[in-house]
């Protein structure tokens, strides 16, 4: 879609790979909540390339999982991939309720 603009591009990132960027979600009601977004503008998670999929699951999420576990010690990390507010391929790793005081 020529009119589509990736809303995450230009925001400060925690780290980037060839295909993905990771930024801290502005709402930290879940400590460590992040947004992992596809750097190219695209709105259908089912059509990401095999290379993008492999990088997401074997590099990005593995590294982010390690960082979140060392920082916050959650029991588990949930991965939400929703498109209800932002029509850009992204997911939000969120620690479980053990992160609440």
N, C-alpha and C positions, 0 to 999 in steps of 0.2 A: 504494500500500500504506500503510494508516494506521499500521502498526507500524514502518515503516522510518524510521530516523533517519540523516541525512547525517553521517558521522563526521568530516568536514573542517570543518564549521561551528564557529566559535568558536576555531579555531587561528589564530595570527598569520599574516597573508598578506603577500606581497611586493607584490601589487597586486590589484585587483578591477575587474571591469566589471559591467554590468547582470546578466549571466547566469553569469559564471565567476569563480572565485577562483584565485589562484596562490600556492602556498607552497613553501618550500624543504623537500625531502625530508630526514628526519632522518638517513638513511644517505647519506653523501657519499663513498662509495667511487668514485662517478663525480662528479667535481666539477661543481657547478652543477645536479645532478639536482633536478628540481622535480615538483610535482604540480599539474596543472591540473584543477580539479574544477567540475562543474556545481553551482551554488549551490542549486538546488531538488533535493529528494530524488527520485532517479530511478535505476533500475538497468538500463536498456536503452539503449545508445548509438545504436541504430537508430531510436529514437523521440524524439530531441531535435528541437526545432522548427527550421524553416528559419532563423528569426531567431537562434537559439542557434548553429546551425552557421556561419552567416555571421560572427557575432561571434567565434567561436573561431578560424576560419581567416584572417580578414582584420584582426583587431585583436589578440587575445590572443597567438596563436602568432607573429605577425609581430613584436610588441613583445618577447616573450620571446626569440625567436631573435636579435634585435639585441642584447639585453642579454647573453645567454650568449656570443655571438661576441666582443663587446667585452671581456668579463671573462676568458674562457678561451681564445679563438682555436682552437676545435675545427675539425677538417677538415670534419666534418658533424655534424648533430644528428639522432638517431633519436627517433621518437615511438612509445611503446608504449601501447596502449590495452588493458588487461587487466582482468578482473574476478575473478581467481582468489583474492584475499584480501579485497578490499573491494567489496561489491556496490553501488557508487555510480559513476555515470558520471564517469570521470576518465581522463586520460592522463598519461604521465610522459616529458617531454622529457629525453633523456639524451645528453650529448656522447659522441663516439666515444673510442676508446682513446688518441687523441693527448693526452688530458687527464692520463694517468698520467705520473709523472716518469720 
